[in-house]
Amino acid sequence: MTTIAILLGSGNPNPDPNRSGPSVAIVVNDSVYIIDFGPGVVRRAIEAGLKSEQLNCAFLTHLHSDHCAGYPDLILTPAVTGRITALEVHGPRGLRSMTDHIMSAYEKDIEERLKGLEPAVPEAYAVNVHEIPEKTEGIIFQDNNVLVEAFPVNHGLLDAYGFKFLSHDKTIVVSGDTTPSEVLIEKAKNCDLLFHEVYSALALRTRPPEWRKYHSSVHTSSHELAELASHVKPKTLVLYHQLIWNRTEEDLLTEVMEGYNGHVVSGNDLDVF
């Protein structure tokens, strides 16, 4: 079966109703692997044709809220609507504490569903957390469908990772949030799909000085991404977590394509690759 990737959420912290929080689903042989779970993740997954029982394996690039505000949704909604197994989640240090606090916050809800009249499945409410040790670079997960490598990226003070998925027919790399990264270039070389965050270099000039400093320090500009992609040479470069401010998707594409002549797509929610 052909491996596909679904962009469940192409957004960023700004609440755009057309763009859910960052999330990519990789589907191999009916198994689903979720990378990041921003706001709206479960509803987008169902809209994409996935089923609740398939949402049982996830990976988190970093602990910023726009990438994980959908975590309670991913834990609880499929447990109510069809998942029968535990949720396996892989991510940076701090993920276990976050999970414990979520389970505590929803303690009364879970208790009522498991001990009340609802025909609930206890295992569906279990979450098995696999924290990635600091600065890990290498294989963190493998099953019959995929091999997953994590690699550290620079995103400020947080532990942050990109992920490389290798299936029988595709190599897919998800950058997470990062500045241009030599290790990402190495891991993504000649991949089939590269999902990479990006901001408009031209639009950044219109931002206040403190925001210019922030974004240029922990994110990747359109011009930087063009240079990076020229080294990686992915079959398809997908722009997600786009920060364009006062410009358009077309403007952003133009900025990237001025320095890169490969295949570039401006990613939107529910795009399938």
C-alpha positions in Angstrom: 0.0 0.0 0.0 1.3 3.5 -0.8 2.3 5.7 2.0 0.5 9.0 2.2 0.9 12.1 4.3 -2.1 14.3 5.3 -1.6 17.8 6.4 -4.2 17.9 9.2 -3.2 21.4 10.4 -1.1 24.0 8.5 -1.5 26.8 11.0 0.5 28.6 13.6 -0.4 30.4 16.9 -2.6 32.9 15.1 -6.2 31.7 15.2 -7.0 31.3 11.5 -10.4 29.4 11.1 -9.1 27.9 7.9 -5.9 26.6 9.4 -5.9 24.2 12.4 -2.8 23.9 14.6 0.2 22.2 13.2 -0.3 18.4 12.6 0.8 15.9 10.0 -0.6 12.4 9.7 1.4 9.7 8.0 -0.7 6.7 6.9 0.9 3.3 6.1 -1.2 0.1 5.8 -4.1 1.6 7.7 -1.8 2.6 10.6 -1.7 6.3 11.4 1.2 8.2 12.9 0.4 11.8 14.0 3.2 14.4 14.2 2.2 17.3 16.5 -1.4 17.8 17.7 -2.4 21.4 17.5 -5.9 22.7 18.0 -8.5 20.9 15.9 -6.5 17.8 15.4 -9.1 15.1 15.9 -11.8 16.8 13.9 -9.4 17.4 11.1 -8.4 13.7 11.2 -12.0 12.6 11.0 -12.6 15.1 8.2 -9.7 13.5 6.4 -11.3 10.1 6.5 -9.3 8.7 9.4 -11.1 6.8 12.2 -10.9 7.3 16.0 -9.5 3.8 16.5 -6.5 4.6 14.2 -5.4 7.6 16.4 -3.2 5.7 18.7 0.4 6.7 17.9 1.7 10.3 18.0 5.0 12.3 18.0 5.5 15.8 19.4 8.2 18.0 18.1 8.2 20.5 21.0 6.0 21.7 23.8 4.8 25.0 22.4 1.0 25.3 22.8 0.2 25.7 19.1 1.7 22.2 18.5 0.1 20.5 21.5 -3.0 22.3 22.6 -5.0 19.5 20.9 -3.4 16.9 23.2 -6.4 16.6 25.5 -8.6 16.2 22.4 -6.2 13.4 21.1 -6.3 11.6 24.4 -10.0 11.9 25.2 -12.1 12.2 22.1 -11.0 8.9 20.4 -11.4 7.1 23.7 -15.1 8.1 23.7 -15.6 7.4 20.0 -13.9 4.1 19.1 -10.3 3.7 20.2 -9.8 0.5 22.1 -6.0 0.7 22.8 -3.7 3.0 24.7 -2.3 6.1 23.1 1.4 5.9 22.5 3.1 9.3 22.5 6.7 10.1 21.8 8.2 13.6 22.5 10.6 15.8 24.4 11.3 16.1 28.1 8.3 17.6 29.8 5.8 15.5 27.9 5.2 13.2 30.8 4.5 16.0 33.2 2.1 17.6 30.7 0.3 14.2 30.3 0.0 13.7 34.0 -1.5 17.2 34.4 -4.0 16.6 31.6 -5.1 13.3 33.1 -5.5 15.0 36.5 -7.5 17.9 35.0 -9.9 15.5 33.3 -10.0 13.1 36.2 -13.7 13.6 36.9 -14.6 13.2 33.3 -12.6 9.9 32.9 -13.9 8.6 36.2 -17.6 9.1 35.2 -17.0 7.5 31.8 -15.3 4.4 33.2 -17.5 4.0 36.3 -20.8 5.3 35.0 -23.3 3.8 32.6 -21.2 4.6 29.5 -19.8 1.5 27.8 -16.2 2.8 28.0 -13.0 0.9 27.3 -10.5 1.5 30.1 -7.4 0.9 28.0 -8.5 3.6 25.6 -7.9 6.2 28.3 -4.3 5.0 29.0 -1.5 7.1 27.7 2.0 5.6 27.4 4.6 8.4 27.2 8.0 7.9 25.7 10.2 10.9 26.4 13.1 11.5 24.1 16.3 12.1 26.0 18.0 15.5 25.6 19.7 16.0 22.2 18.9 12.5 21.0 19.7 11.9 17.3 18.7 8.5 16.0 15.9 5.9 15.9 13.2 6.3 18.5 10.5 4.1 17.1 10.1 1.1 14.7 7.3 -1.2 13.8 6.3 -3.2 10.7 5.4 0.0 8.8 7.9 2.7 9.7 11.2 3.5 11.2 11.3 6.9 12.9 14.4 9.0 13.6 14.5 12.1 15.8 17.1 14.8 15.5 17.5 18.0 17.6 16.7 21.3 16.1 17.1 24.9 17.4 13.9 26.5 18.7 14.9 28.6 21.7 15.0 27.2 25.2 12.7 24.2 24.5 13.9 20.7 23.6 12.8 20.6 20.0 13.0 17.8 17.4 12.5 17.1 13.7 11.3 13.6 12.7 12.3 11.4 9.7 9.9 8.7 8.8 11.0 5.8 6.5 8.4 3.5 5.1 8.7 0.8 2.4 8.1 3.5 -0.3 8.7 7.0 1.1 11.0 9.1 3.2 9.1 11.9 4.9 10.7 14.6 7.1 8.9 17.0 9.4 10.9 20.0 10.6 8.9 21.1 13.5 9.8 24.7 14.5 13.4 25.5 13.8 16.1 27.8 12.5 18.0 26.4 9.4 19.6 23.2 10.6 22.6 21.3 9.2 21.4 18.1 10.8 18.0 18.6 9.1 19.8 19.0 5.8 21.6 15.7 6.4 18.5 13.8 7.5 16.3 15.1 4.7 18.7 14.8 1.8 16.7 13.6 -1.3 13.6 12.8 0.7 10.2 12.4 -0.9 8.4 14.9 1.2 9.8 17.7 3.4 7.3 19.6 5.6 9.1 22.7 6.7 8.0 25.7 8.7 8.6 29.2 7.1 8.0 32.9 7.6 8.0 35.6 5.0 11.3 37.4 4.9 9.8 40.4 3.3 6.8 40.6 5.7 9.1 40.3 8.7 10.5 43.8 7.9 7.1 45.3 8.8 7.0 43.6 12.3 8.1 45.4 15.5 11.8 45.0 16.4 11.2 42.5 19.3 9.2 40.2 16.9 11.9 40.5 14.2 14.5 39.4 16.7 12.4 36.5 17.9 11.4 35.1 14.5 14.8 35.5 13.0 16.4 33.7 16.0 14.1 30.6 16.2 12.3 30.2 12.9 13.3 29.8 9.2 12.7 32.6 6.6 11.6 32.1 3.1 15.0 32.9 1.8 16.7 30.6 4.3 14.4 27.8 3.4 15.1 28.2 -0.3 18.8 27.8 0.4 18.2 24.8 2.7 15.9 23.1 0.1 18.6 23.6 -2.6 20.9 21.4 -0.5 18.2 18.9 0.5 16.5 18.6 -3.0 13.3 17.0 -1.7 10.9 15.7 -4.4 8.2 17.9 -2.8 8.7 20.8 -0.3 5.6 21.6 1.6 5.3 24.9 3.4 3.5 24.7 6.7 3.3 26.7 9.9 3.4 29.7 7.5 3.8 33.2 9.0 2.9 35.7 6.2 1.4 38.5 8.2 0.4 41.2 5.7 1.3 39.1 2.6 -0.3 36.2 0.7 0.4 32.5 0.2 1.3 33.4 -3.4 3.8 36.0 -2.2 5.4 33.5 0.2 5.7 30.9 -2.6 7.3 33.5 -4.8 9.9 34.3 -2.1 10.9 30.7 -1.8 10.9 29.9 -5.5 13.1 32.9 -6.2 15.9 31.0 -4.6 14.8 27.4 -5.2 13.7 25.8 -8.5 12.3 22.5 -7.1 8.7 21.5 -6.5 7.1 23.7 -3.7 3.6 23.5 -2.4 1.9 26.0 0.0 0.3 23.5 2.4 -3.3 23.8 3.4 -5.4 21.8 5.9 -6.4 18.4 4.5 -3.9 18.4 1.6 -2.8 14.8 0.8 0.6 13.9 -0.5 
